[in-house]
Amino acid sequence: MTSERIAPLRFESGKLGPAMQKIYEQFGGDWKETPPSKVSQSKGSRSYSGAYGDLSEVKAEVRTLLKADFKDLKEKQLKDLLADKIWLAQKDLLDKAEAVAQALGDGQFDDYDEFEGVFEEALKKLATKKRRALKLETKEKKQLLSSVSGTNPEAEPVIKKVLTGVVSKNKGGSPNAHAGSMYGAFEYKGQVVTFQTDGSLRDSEDVPLTAETVSSLWNAVLSPDNILSIIGRFIHLEIKEIEDWKGLKSKKEALIFPRYHQLLARTNIRSIVCARGKTRV
């Protein structure tokens, strides 16, 4: 949890984040960074007595800036940015993150599950030390962890859930994709678990057109025999009857083509069944 990782917590992580950063760069230089000892308690949340987030004297200039550089912002969003509430909330989160960072240090964790345990333990210790709860709301915790986390291909996989009532056959440390008959379950370190998926990964990729890929595409899909088979066995005409707001009915047609992996699986199954004596699939 380095200062560079924590710094963006001063701003919202969503659509207002870039606008907040721009405002802070131009108008936040004179804001008071209220020290933790002067933070007051109000209804369970912390508020600042200084001028942090106060844009009352430069509202016109801020509006001009936002209208020029962030034209897609709505009026409500402009009002949120001009009020100090959102600024104080993010500053509060930044202070909490700095307190946790002091407790954890700036070392790197390559096991997210281990880090999460150490992180929660740090929150408890800080609460005991200060005799009050250093509470993170769900949204705050999500933004904080997202800010200090990154992708490392060499890191340990992140466990989503440990499946109880399932006996692990593999006592080693490497994931085994054949953990029982449950889809998505893996044997890992003596347990059967499911892993968190990486949302940044896609189920498709751009494949460069080379002589080899063109040849493979032709042989697997575009040869005359395969084209006739696809037209006769795979392409499906879907007809839907729709009704508009006036009650008028019409038909909508759509041609459904199989994905390549579906075509390949169906072709392989057909070949196996035919080889065993069945003549029609």
FENTAWO-V162761 format. One record per residue. N is the residue number from 1. RES is the residue in one small letter. SS is DSSP state (a for helix, b for strand, c for the rest). Layout:
n: [N	N]
res: [RES	RES]
ss: [SS	SS]
This chain:
n: [1	2	3	4	5	6	7	8	9	10	11	12	13	14	15	16	17	18	19	20	21	22	23	24	25	26	27	28	29	30	31	32	33	34	35	36	37	38	39	40	41	42	43	44	45	46	47	48	49	50	51	52	53	54	55	56	57	58	59	60	61	62	63	64	65	66	67	68	69	70	71	72	73	74	75	76	77	78	79	80	81	82	83	84	85	86	87	88	89	90	91	92	93	94	95	96	97	98	99	100	101	102	103	104	105	106	107	108	109	110	111	112	113	114	115	116	117	118	119	120	121	122	123	124	125	126	127	128	129	130	131	132	133	134	135	136	137	138	139	140	141	142	143	144	145	146	147	148	149	150	151	152	153	154	155	156	157	158	159	160	161	162	163	164	165	166	167	168	169	170	171	172	173	174	175	176	177	178	179	180	181	182	183	184	185	186	187	188	189	190	191	192	193	194	195	196	197	198	199	200	201	202	203	204	205	206	207	208	209	210	211	212	213	214	215	216	217	218	219	220	221	222	223	224	225	226	227	228	229	230	231	232	233	234	235	236	237	238	239	240	241	242	243	244	245	246	247	248	249	250	251	252	253	254	255	256	257	258	259	260	261	262	263	264	265	266	267	268	269	270	271	272	273	274	275	276	277	278	279	280	281]
res: [m	t	s	e	r	i	a	p	l	r	f	e	s	g	k	l	g	p	a	m	q	k	i	y	e	q	f	g	g	d	w	k	e	t	p	p	s	k	v	s	q	s	k	g	s	r	s	y	s	g	a	y	g	d	l	s	e	v	k	a	e	v	r	t	l	l	k	a	d	f	k	d	l	k	e	k	q	l	k	d	l	l	a	d	k	i	w	l	a	q	k	d	l	l	d	k	a	e	a	v	a	q	a	l	g	d	g	q	f	d	d	y	d	e	f	e	g	v	f	e	e	a	l	k	k	l	a	t	k	k	r	r	a	l	k	l	e	t	k	e	k	k	q	l	l	s	s	v	s	g	t	n	p	e	a	e	p	v	i	k	k	v	l	t	g	v	v	s	k	n	k	g	g	s	p	n	a	h	a	g	s	m	y	g	a	f	e	y	k	g	q	v	v	t	f	q	t	d	g	s	l	r	d	s	e	d	v	p	l	t	a	e	t	v	s	s	l	w	n	a	v	l	s	p	d	n	i	l	s	i	i	g	r	f	i	h	l	e	i	k	e	i	e	d	w	k	g	l	k	s	k	k	e	a	l	i	f	p	r	y	h	q	l	l	a	r	t	n	i	r	s	i	v	c	a	r	g	k	t	r	v]
ss: [c	c	a	a	a	a	a	a	a	a	c	c	c	c	c	c	a	a	a	a	a	a	a	a	a	a	a	c	c	c	c	c	c	c	c	a	a	a	c	b	b	b	c	c	b	b	b	c	c	c	c	c	c	c	c	a	a	a	a	a	a	a	a	a	a	a	a	a	a	c	c	c	c	c	a	a	a	a	a	a	a	a	c	c	a	a	a	a	a	a	a	a	a	a	a	a	a	a	a	a	a	a	a	a	c	c	c	c	c	c	c	a	a	a	a	a	a	a	a	a	a	a	a	a	a	a	a	a	a	a	c	c	c	c	c	c	c	a	a	a	a	a	a	a	a	a	a	a	c	c	c	c	c	c	c	c	c	c	b	b	b	b	c	c	c	c	c	c	c	c	c	c	c	c	c	b	c	c	c	c	c	c	c	c	c	b	b	b	c	c	b	b	b	b	b	c	c	c	c	c	c	c	c	c	c	c	c	c	c	c	a	a	a	a	a	a	a	a	a	a	a	a	c	a	a	a	a	a	a	a	a	a	a	c	c	b	b	b	b	b	b	b	b	c	c	c	c	c	b	b	b	b	b	b	b	b	c	c	c	a	a	a	a	a	a	a	a	a	a	a	a	a	a	a	a	c	c	c	c	c	c]
